[in-house]
Amino acid sequence: MDPVRNPYAPGAGQRPPELAGRDTELSAFDVVLERIAHGRPERSLVLTGLRGVGKTVLLNHLRSAAIARGWGTGKIEARPDQSLRRPVASALHMALRELGPRHGNAEAVADVLGVVKAFAQYQPADAKLRDRWQPGIDAPAATGRADTGDMEIDLVELLSDAAGVAADTGSGIALFIDEMQDVQPDDVSAICAACHELSQQGAPLIVVGAGLPHLPAVLSASKSYSERLFRYLRIDRLDRAAADRALVGPAEREDVAFTPGALDALYAAADGYPYFVQAYGKVTWDLAATTPITEDDVAVAAPAAEAELAVGFFGSRYDRATPAEREYMHAMADLGGPTGAAVSTSDVAVSLGRKPASLSPARDSLIKKGLVYSAERGQIAFTVPHFGRYLLRQPD
């Protein structure tokens, strides 16, 4: 069929044509916005899940929902080697610019922008000149506010002042943080402290984070009260009805149909993971001759879709690993099987005939690269669905 009309969109953070199976999360966010609009306290949100389940897509959709209600928003993507000072300052600058025209006191908004600038510009005394950063904020940097150098103190002051602007406009601010598990430990502690203070104030500012399944453990290790500070929403694969809707809805708008057998085959191949639903759907559409799309069309398309995933989705990650890390992952795949189930780190050591301590560097490096995560103490699992199946097809 015509590839130009192909409605499916596999991509990193790329919104699918049909956002299926996420009604619970969307409703929960609507409740948060409504409660804050009525002056009621509410917790910030944290979305967790494996790669490819649509966390970034959902995060972007929630941001659109906040914008539609007149909120100021900003979004950042955390990196393990980067402090949050600059990204948070840029995100809040954007949020305040959205709210500024509705605020009745331009001078008050400029004062808060000065706090944002002071927060952003702080550098240790030994910082090199080339590392100093000048944010594009047309206001003088404030003095004595959010500029102590202590991230926890500074972030609390910054977000409190920004929330004040939102309160004056009768709306709120939402700060969206993708890949939140990569936030540096001191910054994680600062985020928790700031959210704690804001919730006690009933301030109209929330943080909406998204990250891998071990993100709750990262937050809990930083502040013991984090389990009460955030509302955790686990984003998982789609059930059969939602997966079918993700395929059928866009196709019907193009006057194309699927046979029941084709939908059975596509669900078996994609296993309900949103990224795979889009990937298999796209290739199947391109290779099908006419409507309705049949089980035979899926059988022809599946090898091509798998080859594409092997290069772009799995292979790109596998290539980042060192030989020692690949050895560790192959042992995980042998133990966990095609489903990629979590395995014991001690079992991995036994499988490789090594002492657990000698494998710690490889395991820690894989965690830092986002290829595996510690499901619980003494357990390790892949962050990517079907990665075990992919590895079992690769030579050791």
Residue pairs with C-beta under 8 A, 6 or more apart in sequence:
1 256
1 285
1 286
1 288
1 289
1 290
1 291
3 285
3 286
5 254
6 282
6 285
6 286
7 17
7 250
7 251
7 253
7 254
7 285
8 16
8 17
8 247
8 250
8 278
8 279
8 281
8 282
8 285
9 15
9 16
9 17
9 278
9 282
10 275
10 278
10 279
10 282
11 278
12 56
13 56
13 57
13 60
14 57
15 57
15 60
15 61
16 54
16 57
16 246
16 250
16 274
16 277
16 278
17 249
17 250
17 253
18 245
18 246
18 249
18 250
19 57
19 58
19 61
20 238
20 242
20 243
20 245
20 246
20 249
21 238
21 239
21 242
21 243
21 245
21 246
21 274
22 54
22 58
22 61
22 235
24 233
25 47
25 58
25 62
25 233
25 235
26 61
26 62
26 65
28 45
28 231
28 233
29 45
29 62
29 65
29 208
30 65
31 42
32 42
32 43
32 45
32 206
32 231
33 65
33 66
33 69
33 71
33 172
35 41
35 42
36 42
36 172
36 204
36 206
37 69
37 170
37 171
37 172
39 202
40 202
41 199
41 202
42 199
42 206
43 199
43 206
43 228
43 229
43 230
43 231
44 195
44 199
44 206
44 207
44 208
44 209
44 229
44 230
44 231
45 62
45 206
45 207
45 208
45 209
45 230
45 231
45 233
46 180
46 208
46 209
46 210
46 211
46 215
46 216
46 219
46 230
46 231
46 232
46 233
47 55
47 58
47 59
47 208
47 209
47 210
47 211
47 233
47 235
48 55
48 210
48 211
48 212
48 213
48 215
48 216
48 232
48 233
48 234
48 235
49 55
49 212
49 213
49 234
49 235
49 236
50 212
50 213
50 273
50 382
50 383
50 384
50 385
51 212
51 275
51 370
51 383
51 384
51 385
52 273
52 274
52 275
52 276
52 313
52 384
52 385
53 235
53 236
53 237
53 273
53 274
53 275
53 385
54 235
54 274
54 275
55 178
55 210
55 211
55 235
56 178
56 210
57 274
58 210
58 235
59 75
59 176
59 178
59 208
59 210
60 75
62 174
62 176
62 208
63 73
63 75
63 174
63 176
63 208
66 73
66 172
66 174
67 73
67 98
69 171
70 102
70 169
70 171
71 95
71 98
71 166
71 171
71 172
71 173
71 174
72 94
72 95
72 96
72 97
72 98
72 99
72 165
72 166
72 171
72 172
72 173
72 174
73 94
73 95
73 98
73 173
73 174
73 175
73 176
74 88
74 90
74 91
74 92
74 93
74 94
74 95
74 173
74 175
74 176
75 91
75 175
75 176
75 177
75 178
76 84
76 87
76 88
76 90
76 91
76 175
76 176
76 177
76 178
77 87
77 177
77 178
77 179
78 84
78 87
78 177
78 178
78 179
78 180
78 181
78 182
78 183
79 179
79 182
80 182
80 184
80 368
82 184
83 151
83 184
83 187
84 151
84 155
84 183
84 184
84 187
84 190
84 191
85 119
85 120
85 122
85 151
86 120
86 133
86 135
88 119
88 155
88 158
88 175
89 116
89 117
89 119
89 120
89 135
89 158
90 120
90 135
91 175
91 176
92 116
92 158
92 159
92 162
92 173
92 175
93 113
93 116
93 135
93 136
93 137
95 162
95 173
95 174
95 175
96 109
96 112
96 113
96 116
96 162
96 165
96 173
99 109
99 165
99 166
99 169
99 171
99 173
100 106
100 109
100 165
102 169
102 171
103 109
103 165
103 168
103 169
104 168
105 168
108 165
108 168
109 165
110 139
111 139
111 142
112 161
112 162
112 164
112 165
113 137
113 138
113 139
114 137
114 139
114 140
114 141
114 142
115 142
115 145
115 146
115 157
115 158
115 161
116 135
116 137
116 146
116 158
116 162
117 135
117 137
117 139
117 140
117 141
117 142
118 141
118 142
118 143
118 145
118 146
118 147
119 146
119 147
119 154
119 155
119 158
120 133
120 135
120 137
121 132
121 133
121 134
121 135
121 141
121 147
122 146
122 147
122 148
122 149
122 154
123 131
123 132
123 133
124 149
141 147
145 157
145 161
146 153
146 154
146 155
146 157
146 158
146 161
147 154
148 154
151 186
151 187
151 189
151 190
152 186
152 189
152 190
152 193
152 194
154 190
155 187
155 190
155 191
155 193
155 194
156 190
156 193
156 194
156 197
158 194
159 175
159 194
159 197
159 198
159 203
159 205
160 194
160 197
160 198
160 201
160 203
162 173
162 205
163 172
163 173
163 198
163 201
163 203
163 204
163 205
164 203
165 173
166 172
166 173
166 203
166 204
166 205
167 203
167 204
171 204
172 204
172 205
172 206
173 204
173 205
173 206
174 205
174 206
174 207
174 208
175 205
175 206
175 207
175 208
176 207
176 208
176 209
176 210
177 183
177 191
177 207
177 208
177 209
177 210
178 209
178 210
178 211
179 210
179 211
179 370
180 209
180 210
180 211
180 215
180 218
181 211
181 212
181 214
181 215
181 218
181 370
181 373
182 211
182 370
183 191
183 218
185 222
188 218
188 219
188 222
189 222
189 223
191 207
192 219
192 222
192 223
192 225
192 226
192 229
193 223
194 207
195 206
195 207
195 229
195 230
196 223
196 225
196 229
198 205
198 206
199 229
209 215
209 230
211 218
212 370
212 373
212 383
213 234
213 373
213 375
213 381
213 383
214 373
214 374
214 375
216 226
216 227
216 230
216 232
217 374
219 226
219 227
219 229
219 230
220 226
220 227
223 229
237 271
237 272
237 273
237 274
237 385
238 246
238 272
238 273
238 274
238 277
239 272
240 267
240 272
242 272
243 266
243 267
243 270
243 272
243 277
244 263
244 267
246 274
246 277
246 278
246 281
247 258
247 263
247 266
247 277
247 281
248 257
248 258
248 263
251 257
251 258
251 285
251 293
255 291
256 285
256 291
256 292
256 293
257 291
257 292
257 293
258 266
258 292
258 293
259 292
259 293
259 294
259 295
261 294
261 295
262 284
262 292
262 293
262 294
262 295
262 297
262 298
264 295
265 295
265 298
265 299
265 302
266 277
266 280
266 281
266 284
266 298
269 276
269 280
269 298
269 302
269 305
270 276
270 277
270 279
270 280
271 385
271 386
273 385
273 386
275 313
276 309
276 385
276 386
279 305
279 308
279 309
279 313
280 298
280 301
280 302
280 305
282 305
283 301
283 302
283 304
283 305
283 308
284 293
284 297
284 298
284 301
284 302
284 305
285 293
286 301
287 297
287 300
287 301
287 304
288 294
288 297
288 301
289 297
309 390
310 390
310 393
313 384
314 384
314 386
314 387
314 390
317 371
317 384
317 387
318 326
318 329
318 390
318 391
318 394
320 369
320 371
321 329
321 366
321 369
321 371
322 362
322 365
324 361
324 362
325 362
325 365
325 366
325 369
325 371
327 352
327 362
327 396
328 348
328 352
328 359
328 362
328 363
328 366
329 366
329 371
329 372
329 382
329 387
329 391
330 391
330 394
330 396
331 348
331 351
331 352
332 340
332 343
332 348
332 372
332 380
332 381
332 382
332 388
332 391
333 340
333 387
333 388
333 389
333 391
333 392
334 351
334 392
335 343
335 344
335 347
335 348
335 351
336 342
336 343
336 381
336 382
336 388
337 388
337 392
338 386
338 388
338 389
338 392
339 388
339 389
340 381
340 382
340 384
340 385
340 386
340 387
340 388
340 389
341 381
341 388
342 375
342 376
342 379
342 380
342 381
343 379
343 380
343 381
344 378
344 379
344 380
345 356
345 359
345 363
345 378
345 379
345 380
346 356
346 378
348 359
348 380
349 355
349 356
349 358
349 359
352 359
363 372
363 380
366 372
367 373
367 374
370 383
371 382
371 383
371 384
371 387
372 380
372 381
372 382
372 383
373 380
373 381
373 383
374 380
375 381
382 388
